[in-house]
């Protein structure tokens, strides 16, 4: 078995460690402005990790792993986005009912 702790591994580890910190700060900032897109932020983080792995394990292995992530995550992403859209639609309908009620009260 070849030496696992290569310089390339440690450089990639350090780069991803720094990315993880910066990405956490970005996600925290974004979360103050929007909600409901956690699954997309996970996809971006996984994609960055997979791209960083290409020099270590080669693109065919990364592609195989990426396909497995697509298989396991696709319905979670679709479900998450659908739940978010439903929640947003319900909130908009509630606001519309509230506005209609207020308008009705103003005309009475």
C-alpha positions in Angstrom: 0.0 0.0 0.0 1.4 3.4 -0.9 2.1 6.1 1.6 -1.3 7.7 2.5 0.1 10.9 4.1 1.5 12.5 0.9 2.2 16.2 0.6 -0.6 16.5 -1.9 -3.0 15.1 0.6 -2.0 17.6 3.3 -2.1 20.5 0.9 -5.6 19.5 -0.2 -6.6 18.9 3.4 -5.4 22.4 4.4 -7.1 24.0 1.4 -10.4 22.3 2.1 -10.1 23.1 5.8 -9.8 26.8 4.9 -12.6 26.5 2.4 -14.8 24.9 5.0 -14.3 27.9 7.4 -14.9 30.5 4.7 -17.9 28.6 3.3 -19.4 28.4 6.7 -19.1 32.2 7.0 -20.7 32.6 3.6 -23.6 30.3 4.4 -24.2 32.1 7.7 -24.3 35.4 5.8 -26.6 34.0 3.2 -28.9 32.4 5.8 -29.7 35.9 7.1 -31.0 36.9 3.7 -32.7 33.7 2.5 -33.9 30.3 3.8 -34.8 27.0 2.4 -31.7 26.2 0.4 -29.6 24.1 2.7 -29.5 21.2 0.3 -28.0 23.4 -2.4 -25.3 24.6 0.0 -24.5 21.0 0.8 -24.2 20.2 -2.9 -21.8 23.1 -3.4 -19.6 21.9 -0.5 -19.6 18.3 -1.7 -18.7 19.5 -5.3 -15.8 21.5 -4.0 -14.5 18.5 -2.1 -14.9 16.2 -5.1 -13.0 18.7 -7.3 -10.2 18.9 -4.8 -10.0 15.1 -4.8 -9.3 14.9 -8.5 -5.5 15.3 -8.1 -5.5 12.7 -5.3 -7.6 9.9 -6.7 -8.2 10.8 -10.4 -11.2 12.1 -12.2 -12.6 8.6 -13.0 -12.8 7.8 -9.3 -14.2 11.2 -8.5 -16.8 10.8 -11.2 -17.9 7.5 -9.8 -18.2 9.0 -6.3 -20.1 12.0 -7.7 -22.6 9.7 -9.5 -23.2 7.9 -6.2 -23.8 11.2 -4.5 -26.3 12.2 -7.2 -28.1 8.9 -6.7 -28.3 9.3 -2.9 -29.0 13.0 -2.9 -31.2 13.8 -5.8 -34.5 13.1 -4.1 -33.4 14.9 -1.0 -32.7 18.0 -3.0 -35.9 17.8 -5.0 -37.9 17.2 -1.7 -36.2 20.1 0.0 -36.9 22.5 -2.8 -40.5 21.3 -3.0 -41.0 21.7 0.7 -39.5 25.2 0.6 -41.7 26.2 -2.4 -44.8 24.9 -0.6 -43.9 26.8 2.6 -43.3 30.0 0.6 -46.7 29.5 -1.2 -48.5 28.9 2.1 -46.9 32.1 3.6 -47.9 34.1 0.5 -51.5 32.8 0.6 -51.7 33.6 4.3 -50.5 37.2 3.7 -53.1 37.5 0.8 -55.9 36.3 3.1 -54.7 38.8 5.8 -54.6 41.6 3.3 -58.1 40.7 2.0 -59.5 40.6 5.5 -58.0 44.0 6.3 -59.4 45.4 3.1 -62.8 44.0 3.9 -62.6 45.5 7.4 -61.6 48.9 6.0 -64.6 48.9 3.7 -67.1 48.0 6.4 
